[in-house]
């Protein structure tokens, strides 16, 4: 069912990926789908999640190296991963539909948990000043990568991710 959902998402977009369309494509009864998912938003998010896993904690012992690893993975997912086309459609759906918005926030929080843990660990080790807002650091490192991919259509690669991390950490060191 998830494979059929992903295929439909790629072909038709979120709005046209209905429970009925998934049932037709997969050959599974709608009742079977509804036994596993409350509705279309949950099914779509599970399909999206099957393509883009939450990152693993690199735990290199260095905040910089951990962030470069995580941000490079994000850059790759935005540029070359199978979920690239779907990510922007999901964001659009979350802007238009309260159910998608709630599920999208929940999904994002799960993906951000590892990154926030890495940043908090860096704060505890003194690699960032005490009192640093970990969520703000996350926004500052992820924002340029997302912006470059979604708005300016520039190259988003590991080298760019590394430059972003270095500049953000330097800004925190200089206060």
CNS distance restraints for C-alpha pairs under 8 A (distance, minus, plus):
assign (resid   1 and name CA) (resid   5 and name CA) 6.12 0.50 0.50
assign (resid   1 and name CA) (resid  22 and name CA) 6.85 0.50 0.50
assign (resid   1 and name CA) (resid  23 and name CA) 7.79 0.50 0.50
assign (resid   1 and name CA) (resid  26 and name CA) 5.71 0.50 0.50
assign (resid   1 and name CA) (resid  28 and name CA) 7.54 0.50 0.50
assign (resid   1 and name CA) (resid  33 and name CA) 7.75 0.50 0.50
assign (resid   2 and name CA) (resid   6 and name CA) 6.13 0.50 0.50
assign (resid   2 and name CA) (resid  43 and name CA) 7.62 0.50 0.50
assign (resid   2 and name CA) (resid  46 and name CA) 7.41 0.50 0.50
assign (resid   2 and name CA) (resid  47 and name CA) 5.16 0.50 0.50
assign (resid   2 and name CA) (resid  50 and name CA) 7.75 0.50 0.50
assign (resid   3 and name CA) (resid   7 and name CA) 6.21 0.50 0.50
assign (resid   3 and name CA) (resid  47 and name CA) 7.34 0.50 0.50
assign (resid   4 and name CA) (resid   8 and name CA) 6.19 0.50 0.50
assign (resid   4 and name CA) (resid  22 and name CA) 6.05 0.50 0.50
assign (resid   4 and name CA) (resid  25 and name CA) 6.00 0.50 0.50
assign (resid   4 and name CA) (resid  26 and name CA) 5.63 0.50 0.50
assign (resid   5 and name CA) (resid   9 and name CA) 6.08 0.50 0.50
assign (resid   5 and name CA) (resid  17 and name CA) 6.81 0.50 0.50
assign (resid   5 and name CA) (resid  22 and name CA) 5.75 0.50 0.50
assign (resid   5 and name CA) (resid  43 and name CA) 7.69 0.50 0.50
assign (resid   5 and name CA) (resid  44 and name CA) 6.88 0.50 0.50
assign (resid   5 and name CA) (resid  47 and name CA) 6.31 0.50 0.50
assign (resid   6 and name CA) (resid  10 and name CA) 6.24 0.50 0.50
assign (resid   6 and name CA) (resid  44 and name CA) 7.90 0.50 0.50
assign (resid   6 and name CA) (resid  47 and name CA) 5.87 0.50 0.50
assign (resid   6 and name CA) (resid  48 and name CA) 7.26 0.50 0.50
assign (resid   7 and name CA) (resid  11 and name CA) 6.18 0.50 0.50
assign (resid   8 and name CA) (resid  12 and name CA) 5.55 0.50 0.50
assign (resid   8 and name CA) (resid  13 and name CA) 6.87 0.50 0.50
assign (resid   8 and name CA) (resid  16 and name CA) 7.74 0.50 0.50
assign (resid   8 and name CA) (resid  17 and name CA) 5.74 0.50 0.50
assign (resid   8 and name CA) (resid  21 and name CA) 7.83 0.50 0.50
assign (resid   8 and name CA) (resid  22 and name CA) 7.42 0.50 0.50
assign (resid   9 and name CA) (resid  13 and name CA) 4.50 0.50 0.50
assign (resid   9 and name CA) (resid  14 and name CA) 5.60 0.50 0.50
assign (resid   9 and name CA) (resid  16 and name CA) 7.77 0.50 0.50
assign (resid   9 and name CA) (resid  17 and name CA) 5.96 0.50 0.50
assign (resid   9 and name CA) (resid  86 and name CA) 7.18 0.50 0.50
assign (resid  10 and name CA) (resid  85 and name CA) 7.40 0.50 0.50
assign (resid  10 and name CA) (resid  86 and name CA) 7.16 0.50 0.50
assign (resid  12 and name CA) (resid  16 and name CA) 5.65 0.50 0.50
assign (resid  12 and name CA) (resid  17 and name CA) 6.72 0.50 0.50
assign (resid  13 and name CA) (resid  17 and name CA) 6.40 0.50 0.50
assign (resid  13 and name CA) (resid  86 and name CA) 7.94 0.50 0.50
assign (resid  13 and name CA) (resid  89 and name CA) 7.12 0.50 0.50
assign (resid  14 and name CA) (resid  18 and name CA) 7.88 0.50 0.50
assign (resid  14 and name CA) (resid  44 and name CA) 7.48 0.50 0.50
assign (resid  14 and name CA) (resid  89 and name CA) 6.85 0.50 0.50
assign (resid  14 and name CA) (resid  90 and name CA) 7.48 0.50 0.50
assign (resid  14 and name CA) (resid  93 and name CA) 7.39 0.50 0.50
assign (resid  16 and name CA) (resid  21 and name CA) 7.60 0.50 0.50
assign (resid  17 and name CA) (resid  21 and name CA) 6.02 0.50 0.50
assign (resid  17 and name CA) (resid  22 and name CA) 6.73 0.50 0.50
assign (resid  17 and name CA) (resid  40 and name CA) 7.68 0.50 0.50
assign (resid  17 and name CA) (resid  44 and name CA) 7.89 0.50 0.50
assign (resid  18 and name CA) (resid  22 and name CA) 6.26 0.50 0.50
assign (resid  18 and name CA) (resid  40 and name CA) 6.12 0.50 0.50
assign (resid  19 and name CA) (resid  23 and name CA) 6.08 0.50 0.50
assign (resid  19 and name CA) (resid  30 and name CA) 6.57 0.50 0.50
assign (resid  19 and name CA) (resid  33 and name CA) 7.36 0.50 0.50
assign (resid  19 and name CA) (resid  39 and name CA) 7.30 0.50 0.50
assign (resid  19 and name CA) (resid  40 and name CA) 6.00 0.50 0.50
assign (resid  20 and name CA) (resid  24 and name CA) 6.18 0.50 0.50
assign (resid  20 and name CA) (resid  30 and name CA) 6.53 0.50 0.50
assign (resid  21 and name CA) (resid  25 and name CA) 6.08 0.50 0.50
assign (resid  22 and name CA) (resid  26 and name CA) 5.85 0.50 0.50
assign (resid  22 and name CA) (resid  28 and name CA) 7.96 0.50 0.50
assign (resid  23 and name CA) (resid  27 and name CA) 5.55 0.50 0.50
assign (resid  23 and name CA) (resid  28 and name CA) 5.00 0.50 0.50
assign (resid  23 and name CA) (resid  29 and name CA) 5.62 0.50 0.50
assign (resid  23 and name CA) (resid  30 and name CA) 5.53 0.50 0.50
assign (resid  23 and name CA) (resid  33 and name CA) 7.44 0.50 0.50
assign (resid  24 and name CA) (resid  28 and name CA) 7.10 0.50 0.50
assign (resid  28 and name CA) (resid  32 and name CA) 6.59 0.50 0.50
assign (resid  28 and name CA) (resid  33 and name CA) 7.31 0.50 0.50
assign (resid  29 and name CA) (resid  33 and name CA) 6.74 0.50 0.50
assign (resid  30 and name CA) (resid  34 and name CA) 6.19 0.50 0.50
assign (resid  31 and name CA) (resid  35 and name CA) 6.18 0.50 0.50
assign (resid  32 and name CA) (resid  36 and name CA) 6.87 0.50 0.50
assign (resid  33 and name CA) (resid  37 and name CA) 6.12 0.50 0.50
assign (resid  34 and name CA) (resid  38 and name CA) 5.76 0.50 0.50
assign (resid  34 and name CA) (resid  39 and name CA) 6.60 0.50 0.50
assign (resid  37 and name CA) (resid  42 and name CA) 5.91 0.50 0.50
assign (resid  37 and name CA) (resid  43 and name CA) 5.82 0.50 0.50
assign (resid  38 and name CA) (resid  42 and name CA) 6.42 0.50 0.50
assign (resid  38 and name CA) (resid  43 and name CA) 7.83 0.50 0.50
assign (resid  39 and name CA) (resid  43 and name CA) 6.40 0.50 0.50
assign (resid  40 and name CA) (resid  44 and name CA) 5.99 0.50 0.50
assign (resid  41 and name CA) (resid  45 and name CA) 6.13 0.50 0.50
assign (resid  41 and name CA) (resid  99 and name CA) 6.64 0.50 0.50
assign (resid  41 and name CA) (resid 100 and name CA) 5.63 0.50 0.50
assign (resid  41 and name CA) (resid 103 and name CA) 7.50 0.50 0.50
assign (resid  42 and name CA) (resid  46 and name CA) 6.13 0.50 0.50
assign (resid  42 and name CA) (resid 103 and name CA) 7.34 0.50 0.50
assign (resid  43 and name CA) (resid  47 and name CA) 6.18 0.50 0.50
assign (resid  44 and name CA) (resid  48 and name CA) 6.10 0.50 0.50
assign (resid  45 and name CA) (resid  49 and name CA) 5.93 0.50 0.50
assign (resid  45 and name CA) (resid 103 and name CA) 7.42 0.50 0.50
assign (resid  45 and name CA) (resid 104 and name CA) 7.57 0.50 0.50
assign (resid  45 and name CA) (resid 107 and name CA) 7.94 0.50 0.50
assign (resid  46 and name CA) (resid  50 and name CA) 6.12 0.50 0.50
assign (resid  47 and name CA) (resid  51 and name CA) 6.87 0.50 0.50
assign (resid  48 and name CA) (resid  52 and name CA) 6.51 0.50 0.50
assign (resid  48 and name CA) (resid  83 and name CA) 6.75 0.50 0.50
assign (resid  48 and name CA) (resid  86 and name CA) 7.22 0.50 0.50
assign (resid  48 and name CA) (resid  87 and name CA) 7.96 0.50 0.50
assign (resid  49 and name CA) (resid  53 and name CA) 6.03 0.50 0.50
assign (resid  51 and name CA) (resid  82 and name CA) 6.29 0.50 0.50
assign (resid  51 and name CA) (resid  83 and name CA) 5.74 0.50 0.50
assign (resid  52 and name CA) (resid  77 and name CA) 7.62 0.50 0.50
assign (resid  52 and name CA) (resid  81 and name CA) 7.93 0.50 0.50
assign (resid  52 and name CA) (resid  82 and name CA) 7.75 0.50 0.50
assign (resid  52 and name CA) (resid  83 and name CA) 6.26 0.50 0.50
assign (resid  53 and name CA) (resid 111 and name CA) 7.88 0.50 0.50
assign (resid  54 and name CA) (resid 110 and name CA) 7.03 0.50 0.50
assign (resid  54 and name CA) (resid 111 and name CA) 4.74 0.50 0.50
assign (resid  54 and name CA) (resid 114 and name CA) 7.92 0.50 0.50
assign (resid  55 and name CA) (resid  70 and name CA) 6.96 0.50 0.50
assign (resid  55 and name CA) (resid  73 and name CA) 7.84 0.50 0.50
assign (resid  55 and name CA) (resid 111 and name CA) 6.67 0.50 0.50
assign (resid  55 and name CA) (resid 114 and name CA) 6.81 0.50 0.50
assign (resid  56 and name CA) (resid 114 and name CA) 6.94 0.50 0.50
assign (resid  57 and name CA) (resid  66 and name CA) 7.63 0.50 0.50
assign (resid  57 and name CA) (resid 114 and name CA) 5.97 0.50 0.50
assign (resid  57 and name CA) (resid 115 and name CA) 7.61 0.50 0.50
assign (resid  57 and name CA) (resid 118 and name CA) 7.21 0.50 0.50
assign (resid  58 and name CA) (resid  66 and name CA) 5.59 0.50 0.50
assign (resid  58 and name CA) (resid  69 and name CA) 7.01 0.50 0.50
assign (resid  58 and name CA) (resid  70 and name CA) 7.57 0.50 0.50
assign (resid  59 and name CA) (resid  66 and name CA) 6.30 0.50 0.50
assign (resid  59 and name CA) (resid 118 and name CA) 7.58 0.50 0.50
assign (resid  60 and name CA) (resid  65 and name CA) 6.49 0.50 0.50
assign (resid  60 and name CA) (resid  66 and name CA) 5.98 0.50 0.50
assign (resid  61 and name CA) (resid  65 and name CA) 7.83 0.50 0.50
assign (resid  61 and name CA) (resid  66 and name CA) 7.65 0.50 0.50
assign (resid  62 and name CA) (resid  66 and name CA) 6.06 0.50 0.50
assign (resid  62 and name CA) (resid 122 and name CA) 7.43 0.50 0.50
assign (resid  63 and name CA) (resid  67 and name CA) 6.02 0.50 0.50
assign (resid  63 and name CA) (resid 118 and name CA) 6.75 0.50 0.50
assign (resid  63 and name CA) (resid 119 and name CA) 6.76 0.50 0.50
assign (resid  63 and name CA) (resid 121 and name CA) 7.68 0.50 0.50
assign (resid  63 and name CA) (resid 122 and name CA) 5.20 0.50 0.50
assign (resid  63 and name CA) (resid 127 and name CA) 6.83 0.50 0.50
assign (resid  64 and name CA) (resid  68 and name CA) 6.06 0.50 0.50
assign (resid  64 and name CA) (resid 165 and name CA) 6.82 0.50 0.50
assign (resid  64 and name CA) (resid 166 and name CA) 7.30 0.50 0.50
assign (resid  64 and name CA) (resid 169 and name CA) 7.61 0.50 0.50
assign (resid  65 and name CA) (resid  69 and name CA) 6.08 0.50 0.50
assign (resid  66 and name CA) (resid  70 and name CA) 6.20 0.50 0.50
assign (resid  66 and name CA) (resid 118 and name CA) 6.96 0.50 0.50
assign (resid  67 and name CA) (resid  71 and name CA) 5.80 0.50 0.50
assign (resid  67 and name CA) (resid 115 and name CA) 7.59 0.50 0.50
assign (resid  67 and name CA) (resid 118 and name CA) 7.57 0.50 0.50
assign (resid  67 and name CA) (resid 165 and name CA) 6.66 0.50 0.50
assign (resid  68 and name CA) (resid  72 and name CA) 5.79 0.50 0.50
assign (resid  68 and name CA) (resid 158 and name CA) 7.69 0.50 0.50
assign (resid  68 and name CA) (resid 161 and name CA) 6.27 0.50 0.50
assign (resid  68 and name CA) (resid 162 and name CA) 5.32 0.50 0.50
assign (resid  68 and name CA) (resid 165 and name CA) 6.27 0.50 0.50
assign (resid  69 and name CA) (resid  73 and name CA) 6.31 0.50 0.50
assign (resid  70 and name CA) (resid  74 and name CA) 6.33 0.50 0.50
assign (resid  70 and name CA) (resid 115 and name CA) 7.37 0.50 0.50
assign (resid  71 and name CA) (resid  75 and name CA) 6.06 0.50 0.50
assign (resid  71 and name CA) (resid 141 and name CA) 7.47 0.50 0.50
assign (resid  71 and name CA) (resid 142 and name CA) 6.94 0.50 0.50
assign (resid  71 and name CA) (resid 158 and name CA) 7.65 0.50 0.50
assign (resid  71 and name CA) (resid 161 and name CA) 5.67 0.50 0.50
assign (resid  71 and name CA) (resid 162 and name CA) 7.77 0.50 0.50
assign (resid  72 and name CA) (resid  76 and name CA) 6.14 0.50 0.50
assign (resid  72 and name CA) (resid 157 and name CA) 6.59 0.50 0.50
assign (resid  72 and name CA) (resid 158 and name CA) 4.62 0.50 0.50
assign (resid  72 and name CA) (resid 159 and name CA) 7.97 0.50 0.50
assign (resid  72 and name CA) (resid 161 and name CA) 5.50 0.50 0.50
assign (resid  72 and name CA) (resid 162 and name CA) 7.41 0.50 0.50
assign (resid  73 and name CA) (resid  77 and name CA) 6.14 0.50 0.50
assign (resid  73 and name CA) (resid 158 and name CA) 7.88 0.50 0.50
assign (resid  74 and name CA) (resid  78 and name CA) 6.14 0.50 0.50
assign (resid  75 and name CA) (resid  79 and name CA) 6.10 0.50 0.50
assign (resid  75 and name CA) (resid 145 and name CA) 6.39 0.50 0.50
assign (resid  75 and name CA) (resid 146 and name CA) 7.93 0.50 0.50
assign (resid  75 and name CA) (resid 156 and name CA) 5.63 0.50 0.50
assign (resid  75 and name CA) (resid 157 and name CA) 5.63 0.50 0.50
assign (resid  75 and name CA) (resid 158 and name CA) 6.79 0.50 0.50
assign (resid  75 and name CA) (resid 161 and name CA) 6.92 0.50 0.50
assign (resid  76 and name CA) (resid  80 and name CA) 5.49 0.50 0.50
assign (resid  76 and name CA) (resid  81 and name CA) 6.29 0.50 0.50
assign (resid  76 and name CA) (resid 156 and name CA) 7.44 0.50 0.50
assign (resid  76 and name CA) (resid 157 and name CA) 6.41 0.50 0.50
assign (resid  76 and name CA) (resid 158 and name CA) 7.59 0.50 0.50
assign (resid  77 and name CA) (resid  81 and name CA) 4.20 0.50 0.50
assign (resid  77 and name CA) (resid  82 and name CA) 7.40 0.50 0.50
assign (resid  77 and name CA) (resid  83 and name CA) 7.04 0.50 0.50
assign (resid  77 and name CA) (resid  84 and name CA) 6.49 0.50 0.50
assign (resid  78 and name CA) (resid  83 and name CA) 7.61 0.50 0.50
assign (resid  78 and name CA) (resid  84 and name CA) 5.18 0.50 0.50
assign (resid  78 and name CA) (resid 146 and name CA) 7.60 0.50 0.50
assign (resid  78 and name CA) (resid 149 and name CA) 6.96 0.50 0.50
assign (resid  78 and name CA) (resid 156 and name CA) 7.84 0.50 0.50
assign (resid  79 and name CA) (resid  84 and name CA) 6.54 0.50 0.50
assign (resid  79 and name CA) (resid 149 and name CA) 7.19 0.50 0.50
assign (resid  79 and name CA) (resid 156 and name CA) 6.50 0.50 0.50
assign (resid  79 and name CA) (resid 157 and name CA) 7.76 0.50 0.50
assign (resid  80 and name CA) (resid  84 and name CA) 6.84 0.50 0.50
assign (resid  83 and name CA) (resid  87 and name CA) 5.96 0.50 0.50
assign (resid  84 and name CA) (resid  88 and name CA) 7.36 0.50 0.50
assign (resid  85 and name CA) (resid  89 and name CA) 7.02 0.50 0.50
assign (resid  86 and name CA) (resid  90 and name CA) 6.06 0.50 0.50
assign (resid  87 and name CA) (resid  91 and name CA) 6.34 0.50 0.50
assign (resid  88 and name CA) (resid  92 and name CA) 6.21 0.50 0.50
assign (resid  89 and name CA) (resid  93 and name CA) 6.13 0.50 0.50
assign (resid  90 and name CA) (resid  94 and name CA) 6.14 0.50 0.50
assign (resid  90 and name CA) (resid 100 and name CA) 7.86 0.50 0.50
assign (resid  90 and name CA) (resid 104 and name CA) 7.70 0.50 0.50
assign (resid  91 and name CA) (resid  95 and name CA) 6.40 0.50 0.50
assign (resid  91 and name CA) (resid 104 and name CA) 7.75 0.50 0.50
assign (resid  92 and name CA) (resid  96 and name CA) 6.51 0.50 0.50
assign (resid  93 and name CA) (resid  97 and name CA) 5.87 0.50 0.50
assign (resid  93 and name CA) (resid 100 and name CA) 6.21 0.50 0.50
assign (resid  93 and name CA) (resid 101 and name CA) 7.40 0.50 0.50
assign (resid  94 and name CA) (resid  98 and name CA) 6.66 0.50 0.50
assign (resid  94 and name CA) (resid  99 and name CA) 7.55 0.50 0.50
assign (resid  94 and name CA) (resid 100 and name CA) 4.66 0.50 0.50
assign (resid  94 and name CA) (resid 101 and name CA) 3.96 0.50 0.50
assign (resid  94 and name CA) (resid 102 and name CA) 7.67 0.50 0.50
assign (resid  94 and name CA) (resid 104 and name CA) 6.52 0.50 0.50
assign (resid  95 and name CA) (resid 101 and name CA) 6.48 0.50 0.50
assign (resid  96 and name CA) (resid 100 and name CA) 8.00 0.50 0.50
assign (resid  96 and name CA) (resid 101 and name CA) 7.88 0.50 0.50
assign (resid  97 and name CA) (resid 101 and name CA) 6.13 0.50 0.50
assign (resid  98 and name CA) (resid 102 and name CA) 6.17 0.50 0.50
assign (resid  99 and name CA) (resid 103 and name CA) 6.29 0.50 0.50
assign (resid 100 and name CA) (resid 104 and name CA) 5.77 0.50 0.50
assign (resid 101 and name CA) (resid 105 and name CA) 6.17 0.50 0.50
assign (resid 102 and name CA) (resid 106 and name CA) 6.35 0.50 0.50
assign (resid 103 and name CA) (resid 107 and name CA) 6.10 0.50 0.50
assign (resid 104 and name CA) (resid 108 and name CA) 6.00 0.50 0.50
assign (resid 105 and name CA) (resid 109 and name CA) 6.02 0.50 0.50
assign (resid 106 and name CA) (resid 110 and name CA) 6.44 0.50 0.50
assign (resid 107 and name CA) (resid 111 and name CA) 6.50 0.50 0.50
assign (resid 108 and name CA) (resid 112 and name CA) 5.99 0.50 0.50
assign (resid 109 and name CA) (resid 113 and name CA) 6.01 0.50 0.50
assign (resid 110 and name CA) (resid 114 and name CA) 7.79 0.50 0.50
assign (resid 111 and name CA) (resid 115 and name CA) 7.65 0.50 0.50
assign (resid 112 and name CA) (resid 116 and name CA) 6.05 0.50 0.50
assign (resid 113 and name CA) (resid 117 and name CA) 6.09 0.50 0.50
assign (resid 114 and name CA) (resid 118 and name CA) 6.27 0.50 0.50
assign (resid 115 and name CA) (resid 119 and name CA) 6.27 0.50 0.50
assign (resid 115 and name CA) (resid 138 and name CA) 7.09 0.50 0.50
assign (resid 116 and name CA) (resid 120 and name CA) 6.01 0.50 0.50
assign (resid 116 and name CA) (resid 134 and name CA) 5.89 0.50 0.50
assign (resid 116 and name CA) (resid 135 and name CA) 6.64 0.50 0.50
assign (resid 116 and name CA) (resid 138 and name CA) 7.00 0.50 0.50
assign (resid 117 and name CA) (resid 121 and name CA) 6.08 0.50 0.50
assign (resid 118 and name CA) (resid 122 and name CA) 6.30 0.50 0.50
assign (resid 119 and name CA) (resid 123 and name CA) 6.28 0.50 0.50
assign (resid 119 and name CA) (resid 134 and name CA) 5.76 0.50 0.50
assign (resid 119 and name CA) (resid 137 and name CA) 7.59 0.50 0.50
assign (resid 119 and name CA) (resid 138 and name CA) 7.93 0.50 0.50
assign (resid 120 and name CA) (resid 124 and name CA) 6.28 0.50 0.50
assign (resid 120 and name CA) (resid 134 and name CA) 6.23 0.50 0.50
assign (resid 121 and name CA) (resid 125 and name CA) 6.24 0.50 0.50
assign (resid 122 and name CA) (resid 126 and name CA) 6.24 0.50 0.50
assign (resid 122 and name CA) (resid 127 and name CA) 5.07 0.50 0.50
assign (resid 122 and name CA) (resid 128 and name CA) 6.12 0.50 0.50
assign (resid 123 and name CA) (resid 127 and name CA) 5.63 0.50 0.50
assign (resid 123 and name CA) (resid 128 and name CA) 4.75 0.50 0.50
assign (resid 123 and name CA) (resid 129 and name CA) 6.24 0.50 0.50
assign (resid 123 and name CA) (resid 130 and name CA) 6.04 0.50 0.50
assign (resid 123 and name CA) (resid 131 and name CA) 7.93 0.50 0.50
assign (resid 123 and name CA) (resid 132 and name CA) 7.08 0.50 0.50
assign (resid 124 and name CA) (resid 130 and name CA) 7.48 0.50 0.50
assign (resid 126 and name CA) (resid 130 and name CA) 7.11 0.50 0.50
assign (resid 128 and name CA) (resid 132 and name CA) 6.74 0.50 0.50
assign (resid 128 and name CA) (resid 169 and name CA) 7.60 0.50 0.50
assign (resid 128 and name CA) (resid 172 and name CA) 6.62 0.50 0.50
assign (resid 128 and name CA) (resid 173 and name CA) 6.93 0.50 0.50
assign (resid 129 and name CA) (resid 172 and name CA) 7.29 0.50 0.50
assign (resid 129 and name CA) (resid 173 and name CA) 7.51 0.50 0.50
assign (resid 132 and name CA) (resid 137 and name CA) 7.96 0.50 0.50
assign (resid 133 and name CA) (resid 137 and name CA) 6.56 0.50 0.50
assign (resid 134 and name CA) (resid 138 and name CA) 6.27 0.50 0.50
assign (resid 135 and name CA) (resid 139 and name CA) 6.27 0.50 0.50
assign (resid 136 and name CA) (resid 140 and name CA) 6.13 0.50 0.50
assign (resid 137 and name CA) (resid 141 and name CA) 6.23 0.50 0.50
assign (resid 137 and name CA) (resid 168 and name CA) 7.67 0.50 0.50
assign (resid 138 and name CA) (resid 142 and name CA) 5.97 0.50 0.50
assign (resid 139 and name CA) (resid 143 and name CA) 5.42 0.50 0.50
assign (resid 140 and name CA) (resid 144 and name CA) 7.15 0.50 0.50
assign (resid 140 and name CA) (resid 168 and name CA) 6.86 0.50 0.50
assign (resid 141 and name CA) (resid 145 and name CA) 7.38 0.50 0.50
assign (resid 141 and name CA) (resid 164 and name CA) 6.13 0.50 0.50
assign (resid 141 and name CA) (resid 165 and name CA) 6.00 0.50 0.50
assign (resid 141 and name CA) (resid 168 and name CA) 6.69 0.50 0.50
assign (resid 142 and name CA) (resid 146 and name CA) 6.21 0.50 0.50
assign (resid 143 and name CA) (resid 147 and name CA) 5.93 0.50 0.50
assign (resid 144 and name CA) (resid 148 and name CA) 5.90 0.50 0.50
assign (resid 144 and name CA) (resid 164 and name CA) 7.33 0.50 0.50
assign (resid 145 and name CA) (resid 149 and name CA) 6.29 0.50 0.50
assign (resid 145 and name CA) (resid 156 and name CA) 6.42 0.50 0.50
assign (resid 145 and name CA) (resid 160 and name CA) 7.81 0.50 0.50
assign (resid 145 and name CA) (resid 161 and name CA) 6.91 0.50 0.50
assign (resid 146 and name CA) (resid 150 and name CA) 5.90 0.50 0.50
assign (resid 147 and name CA) (resid 151 and name CA) 5.26 0.50 0.50
assign (resid 147 and name CA) (resid 152 and name CA) 6.71 0.50 0.50
assign (resid 148 and name CA) (resid 152 and name CA) 4.95 0.50 0.50
assign (resid 148 and name CA) (resid 153 and name CA) 5.57 0.50 0.50
assign (resid 148 and name CA) (resid 154 and name CA) 5.34 0.50 0.50
assign (resid 148 and name CA) (resid 155 and name CA) 7.22 0.50 0.50
assign (resid 148 and name CA) (resid 156 and name CA) 6.74 0.50 0.50
assign (resid 149 and name CA) (resid 153 and name CA) 4.90 0.50 0.50
assign (resid 149 and name CA) (resid 154 and name CA) 6.14 0.50 0.50
assign (resid 149 and name CA) (resid 155 and name CA) 7.24 0.50 0.50
assign (resid 149 and name CA) (resid 156 and name CA) 6.31 0.50 0.50
assign (resid 155 and name CA) (resid 160 and name CA) 7.72 0.50 0.50
assign (resid 156 and name CA) (resid 160 and name CA) 6.09 0.50 0.50
assign (resid 156 and name CA) (resid 161 and name CA) 7.39 0.50 0.50
assign (resid 157 and name CA) (resid 161 and name CA) 6.31 0.50 0.50
assign (resid 158 and name CA) (resid 162 and name CA) 6.07 0.50 0.50
assign (resid 159 and name CA) (resid 163 and name CA) 6.33 0.50 0.50
assign (resid 160 and name CA) (resid 164 and name CA) 6.25 0.50 0.50
assign (resid 161 and name CA) (resid 165 and name CA) 6.27 0.50 0.50
assign (resid 162 and name CA) (resid 166 and name CA) 6.16 0.50 0.50
assign (resid 163 and name CA) (resid 167 and name CA) 6.14 0.50 0.50
assign (resid 164 and name CA) (resid 168 and name CA) 6.15 0.50 0.50
assign (resid 165 and name CA) (resid 169 and name CA) 6.07 0.50 0.50
assign (resid 166 and name CA) (resid 170 and name CA) 6.01 0.50 0.50
assign (resid 167 and name CA) (resid 171 and name CA) 6.16 0.50 0.50
assign (resid 168 and name CA) (resid 172 and name CA) 6.47 0.50 0.50
assign (resid 169 and name CA) (resid 173 and name CA) 6.25 0.50 0.50
assign (resid 170 and name CA) (resid 174 and name CA) 6.24 0.50 0.50
assign (resid 171 and name CA) (resid 175 and name CA) 6.17 0.50 0.50
